[in-house]
Amino acid sequence: MKLVHKVKVKNALGLHTRPAAAIVKLLQLRKSSVLFTYKDETINARSIMSILMLAAKKNSLITVTVEGDDAELTMANIVRAFDEEFGEK
Amino acid sequence: MSQAEEVILRGLPISKGIGIGSPVFFFNADDEIPEISIAKKEVEKEVQRYRRALFLSRQDVEGLQKMSLNEGPPEIVAILGTHLEMLQDPLITTVIEDKIRQLQRNTESIVHHLIEEYKLKFSTLQDHYFQERVRDLIDVSRRILGHLRPLDKVKWVDIPHHSVILAHELVPSETIEASSTQVSAFVTSAGGITSHAAIIARAKGIPYVANVDIKLLKRIEMQSMIVDGSQGLVIMNPQRSTLKKYQEIKKGHLEKFRLISHSSHLRGETVDGFEVRLFANLENPKEVDSLVKNGAEGVGLFRSEYLFLSKKMFPSEEEQFQIYRRMAKNLKGRPLVIRIFDIGGDKKIDVLPDSPDAWYFQTIGTEANPALGCRAIRFLLRYPNLLHSQLRAILRASVFGEVQILVPMVSDISELRIVREKTREIREELEKEGIETAPISIGCMIEVPSSAIICDALVQESDFVSIGTNDLVQYVLAADRSNPAVSDLYFATHPSILRLIHMIVTSANRFCKPVIVCGESAADPMMVPVLLGLGIREFSVSARHIPLVKHTIRKWRILEACRLAEQALEYTVAHDLRQFLSAATDAIV
């Protein structure tokens, strides 16, 4: 299954190392492939450094593409992590 | 030759102190990377070459990390943790491999391009946090490139003593590997106060000034220079009077340092004459002599696994016996506490797969949670033959000095009982063979929370206990300090830790059993007075820290230390407690 969803970066510092690490960590439990697209750039969301490379600041909109057997759960987890500002709220 | 003109440049002071020496320019080879096409059939070979370089880089960083865990400041461990993470990041692993296949070009140029792309991306962002990540990435990539092209690697051994290193920018690992005897100071064009290289330079006490135009310096002919890391000054070709002035300042610093090292020959006692015993932690058996010179009263912790790690295979009983006997003899009656092999679990062992001892690790397999895995006494109880031969070697050596056994990672009294029972059996066995043994103390390492909690029972069955603070803190706080995402939760001075130590000392005192503290806390000037106040009378630290610990102890009165500990025990928030301790211990000079 393939899912596409837009999420907003809500935390003040943007996608810096800690949120990036949190995303990579939560994906370790999931099997689906996950891509982030921001400003014409698409990267593998399992890479902390690639996420940092997006340099997405607060209020950026990221397009998340999830493909695989556990796509639904994976997407739900990602959306929640963004919503909860990666525990930085 | 006429005296060249004195030139003074002002930069950003990063790490305090005065460095005097001759300039050595570091070049960054990044700019001259050749681009070579690769034949299709050679591509997989190229990928293999890259994987090997990655593997070697990972080994480097793990090695540095292991070294820093025992010796270095915690910041370095965390920085190296970030580097390890980067080396495992898909961007470095699969993305580069894919690009090698896709573009069919040499690895060096692909790594180089990736770094350039990354640099470009972040050059527009003013966020220093991102800048720091880029520097880490450059560092990691340089390490990889170094393994791809071994000839270009900076070799520290080739650098003369008293060098002032001049570079456009320093990367953390260069700073980690630099020794303060070789490097008098660092001067760079780029780099800020919060850069990782800066943190490391400060931790090592190497003066460092940044924001200095290195290109300009290259044009000045100079023999010697002074770096004033406190004021942020770089002085080329100093006049005799300037040199004299700075030598005086440096002498003042050294004087203070000597005062500290001088205390190694003084007694370890408080101002009011309360005696404290200082032992040394030891890895290399050959260093026994030097630790006695440093003023140690014996070996409080011999990490016997070093014998295994240095050879990458288990030493035989006979080999061990020879080593233990020599150490015991050289210590001339001073205690030698041998901690039996602390191997396995998160203490990663890079045994080659074809080594005969690889089997021990293969049958355990990859543990999902190695920090909570089969390590130390658990490992030894799984392989009783290893425990048996080690205990035999120790008992045979026991008649040559004051040898004691320390059992690591005890989480239940039964483990201690088994070791005691085995020791008794082996003693009988040896007696039957006509081999003499001496009475031997068996101590318990307290580093797992369960053993701290049941310490009232544990001390009754141990001859002494040894608190391993590094592991205890990590297990109690459930925070791995080498993991940058949680390292800020790692407080060696956490209120829970102080309370546990208090509990252990109280139990041990009730049964008159000695408590020794080993681990970094025992050498931390902020922790030593508290530990003293909590009732710790024995410390075991790495030999080079003994003068500092003695110096600290000699500044305190026992009653003041007790009062400090009492006050500290009332704190409930880690951050507040640390502030309190840092203020209280700073006040006493």
Interface residues (C-beta under 8 A of the other chain):
Chain A: L13 H16 T17 R18 A21 A22 N44 R46 S47 I48 M49 S50 L52 M53 A55
Chain B: E85 M86 D89 P90 L91 I92 V95 Y118 K121 F122 L125 D127 Y129 F130 R133 L137 P484 A485
